[in-house]
């Protein structure tokens, strides 16, 4: 066989085993969604969406007025929510393809895990919230488990007459009900939780079940893992549960991002019943978080970034954007407190104006990631120098 005929035959085999469409796939799309103290309501989004979509995001996390707490045991009336449902349906999304409505976890109405009457109301409320998500053409729900009022995840709390295992089993049952209700109008639901099992990295490596449970009892929010397991149990095939890994707020090197991915994908399986691990791997995604105030020295508490120059702070932020994109399965949520992405500078307090360069740093990191290029710099020396100054 001539060399020419051999090469033609080889090309045919390559095409046979590796079709052209398989060889020319796009990289998985990563999506950055914005959330912060500038979180808008539906009417603001409807009225300002064209300007908002000029920002470098794929979506936003926003909230309804008065209908935004999972553990609210007061029946929600559709008639009272209807004006907001109408407003949600009037939003004309274009660039922002992945948008989430927020649910908070404070239990200021004294929700009881064992009270079926409470949970009958909560289930009905969540079905109505599911309708709001669909009305707004959102992809799903942003769930913030952090208790800003009465803590529903504490043990023993009001359950001193019940074992930890009993209360966990009940929380798991309620997690099942929560997701089933949200799926009422959203069969391909996405739930972006600011954190799930990644929060319990100090527990997951304990091989002894009894010791692990004892350690878990002493952790912050010890009932949350059980609730998350219930969510996995009831997740439909098309439902995605995103562990937003809020701990990424504070990462100062790229290794932490890779370690977090391994934590959520592998180490956290210790907390997942063996019969649910395959389902967990199917329904759960790894997300990542960005905390602009932390990297740009904008917090009211002392941070390492306050000992950097403005140029170094922007490199710090770009570094974290790049590695959040690299290590997330799909979603990154970008959080800020002391800045506003949506209002023009003349309508914002001076200390809340978007810092110069932050948008460009985000865009730069995204372009490098999407083009398969390295970040191009290392922040190790920046971090070490700032640490020395902080001392």
N, C-alpha and C positions, 0 to 999 in steps of 0.2 A: 504493500500500500504506500502511495506517495505521501510525502509530508503534508501536502495540501489536502488530500482526501482524509488523512488522519485527523487534521485539525478540524475539518468540517464535521467528521463523525463525533469528535469530542464536544464540539459546540452543540450538536444535536442532543447528546447525552445530558449536558448541563441544562439545556432548556427543558428536557424531559423531566429531570428530577428537581429543577429549580425554575418553575415558571417565571416569566418576566415580571408578572405582577407581584410575585413573592420576593423578587430581588429588588424591587423598586418601591417598597413600602416607605411611607413617611415615618419619622420618629414619633413615638407616642406623644400626643399633645399634652403639655403641662399647662395648668391654669392657675393664675394668681387672682384671688378674690380679696377685696378690701373690706376691712372692718375696723371700727374704732369709736372714739367718743363723738365722731362726726356721723354716726350711724343715722341714716335718714328714714323718714316715714314714707309710705306709698305715694302720698300726694306730692311730696317734694321730688321723688323719683320721676313720677309721671310728667311733672312740669319742667324738669331739668335734664331729662335723660340724654338729649343730644349733646349737651355740654359735658355731662358726666362721662360719656363714652369716649371722650377725647383722652382720658387718662389711660395708662398702660396696664389695664386689667382685663380679665375675661368675665368678670362679674363682681357683684357686691353682696354683702350680707346686710340686710335691712330688716325693719321690724314693723309690726302692726301696732296700733295704739290700744293698749288695754287688753289685748288678747295675745299674750306672749309668755305665759307661765305654765309649764307642764303640770305643776302640782297645785294649781288653782282648783279648789273643790266647789267653786260656785258655778252653776250651770251657765254656759255661754248661750246667749240668744242670737240666733242667726239674723233676726231683724236688726239688731244693734250692730252686728258686724257687716251687714249688707253694704252700707256706703263704702266701706273699705274694700269689700270684694269687688264692687263696681270700679273703684279707683285702680285696684290691682289689674283688672282686666283691660284698663285703658293705657297701661304702660306699653310703649312700642319699642321693645328691645331690638337692637340690631347687633352691635359689636359685643355687648355683654350677653353671652350665651349661657352662663352658669351662675345663677342667682339663687340665694337662699334666704328664707324667712326665719327669724330667730325665735327660739324657745329658751327661757331661763329656768333654772332649777331651784330657786329659793322656795322654801316651804312655809311662807308666812301665814298660810291658812291652816297650819297644823295638820297636814296630810298624814294619814295613818296607813302604813303598808298593809295592815290587816283589815282595814275597813272597806268592805265591798261597796258600800254606798258611795264612799269617796271615789272609788275607782270606776264605778259605773258612770259618774259624772265626768271624771277625767277622760275616760274612753270616748264619750260623746263629744267632749270639747276637742279632743285630738282629731276626731273625724271631721269636725268643722274646720279645724286648722288645716287639715289635709286639703279641704276644699279651697281654702285661701291660697295655699301653695299652688294648686292647679290653676286657680283664677289668675294668678300673677304670672303664669307660664314660667314658674321657677323650676329648677331641677330638684329642689328638696328643702330640707330643714337644717338650719344651723342650731346645734344643741350645745348650750353652755352649761356643763354640770356644776360649775362652781357655785356654792351656796352663799349668796350675798345677804341672806337674812337667816332664818332658822335653817339649820343644816339637816336635810333629810337623810344624809348618808352616814350619820353618826351611829355608833353602837357603844353602850347599850341605849343611850338616850331614853326614850319613854318605854323601852322594851326590856326592863330589868327582870321581868318574869319569864323571858324567853331566851333560848340559847342563840349564840351567834349563827349557828347553822340554820336554825328555824327562820330567823329574820332574813338571812341571805336567800333562802329558798323562796320566801315571799317577794323579796326584791326582784329575784329572777323571774318570777311569775308576772310581775308588773312590767318588767322590761319586754316580755313577750306581748303583753296587751298594748303597750305603748307603740311598738312598731306595727303591729297589726292594724291599729287605729289609723296611723299615719299613712298606711298603704291603701286605705279605703278609696281614695281618689288618685293615688299615685303608685301604680304597680311597679314602676321603675324608679322608686324613691332613692334619693341620696341623703344620708344623714351625716353632716359634717360636725363631729363632736370636737370641741377644743382639746379634749384628751379622753382617752379610754384606758386600756390596759397599760399603755406606756408609762402611766403615772406611777406604776408599782414596780419599778426596776429593782428596788431594794428587797423585794419579796420573791421574785420569780425564780431565782436560782436556788432556792432552798428545796432540796429533794424530798425531805420528810413532810408529808401532807399535814400532820398535826402541828408541827413546828411552823410550817408555812402559814396555816390558818391563824395561829397565835400571833405571828408577826403581822399578818394582815389586819387583825383586830386593832392593833396599835397604830396603824397607819392613818393618815388623813383620808377621809371618805371611804371607810372600809366596805361599805355596802355597794359601792359603784361597780366593782368587777362582776358581782352577781347580776346586777341590772343589765350590764353590757352583754353578759352571756345570754340572758333572756332575749335581748335584741337580736343576737345572732340566730338563736333558735327560730324566731318567727320571721326572719328576713326572707322575703320571696327571692326567687332566682335572680331577678333583675334589680334587687335592692343592693345598694352599696353603702357600707358603714365605714366612715373615714375617721381614723384615729389622727386627730390634728396635731398631736405631739407638742403641746404648748411649751414643753421644756426647751424646745429649740430656740425660744426667745434668747437664751443665755449662752448659746454655743460660741466658742472663741477659736475653734479650729475645725477643719473639714472632717476630721476623724469622728467627731461627735455625731455628725449627720449620718455617717455610715453605721455607727454603733446603734443609733436609734432605729434605723431601718431593720437591723438584725434583731433588736429588742422586740419590735412589734411583730415581725414575721416569724421569729423562732422562739426567743426566750419567753415571751408572753404566753406561749402555748401551755406552759405549766399551769396557768390559771383557767385553761379551757378544757372542759371534759373531753376525754379521748374521742368519744363518739361524735363530737362537734368540731373537731380540729379541721377536717376536710372542708366543712361548711364555713368555718372561720376563714380559712385561706381563700375560699371562693368569694365571700361577701365583704371581707374587710380589706380596706386599702390603707396604705401608709400615707399620711399627710405630713406637712411641715409648716412651721410657724415662723413669721418674721416680726420682730418688734423694733420698729423704727426708732422709738424713743431710746431704747437700750443701746443701739449702735451709734446713734448720732448725739448722745450726751444730753438728751432732752428731759430725762427723768428728774424728779425732785429729790430722789435719793442719790447717793454717790454711786457712780458706775465707772468702769474702767475707761469707757469712751470719753469721759470728761477730761481725761489726761492725754487726749489725742488732738492733733490739729484738725480743722474742718476737712482737709483733703484726706487725712488718714481715716476719719470717721466714714467718709463716703466709700473708701476702699473696703472698710470693715463691712459696711452694708452690702456693697456689691458682692463681696465674698460670700456672705450668708445667703443672698438671693441665688447666686450661682449653685451653691451646694444644696440648697433647698430644692431647686429645680432638678438637680442631678439625682437626689435620693427619694423624692416623693413618687408615689405611683401615678398621681394625677393632679392633686390639689395642694396649693400653698395658700395660706391665709395671712394677709399682711395687716398687722395691727399697729395702731398709733393712738396716742392720747392727746398730746399737746401740738396737734396740727390738724388742718382741715383740707381734705382733698377736693371738696365740692363747692366751696364758696370762693368768690374772687377776693384777692388780698384786701380790698377796701372794705369788705364786710366781715373781716376776721380780726380778732384781737391781735395785736402786734406779735405776741409770743405764740400765736397759733397759726401763723402763716407758714405754708409749706416751705421747708428749708431749701435753699438753692442747691441744685445738683442731685437731689434725691431721686427725682424722676429719671434723670439721665443715667444714674447708677443702676437703677432697676432695668432700664431698657438695655444697657450695655451688657449686663449679666445674662439677660434673656437671649440677646443676639448671639453671644458666645456659645451658650448652651445649645441653641437651636442649630447653629452652624457646626456643631461638633468640635469647637475650638476650646483649648484650655483657658482657664481664667486669666493666666498671663502674669500673675504676681502672687506672692506669698505674704500673709499678714503676720507671720510668726514674730518678726522683729518689731512690728508695730505693737503687738500685744505685749511682748516682753518689756519694751521701753515704757509703755503706759503703766504696766504693773510696777516697775521701779519708781516711777513718778508718784504713783498712788501711795506707796509706802512712805 
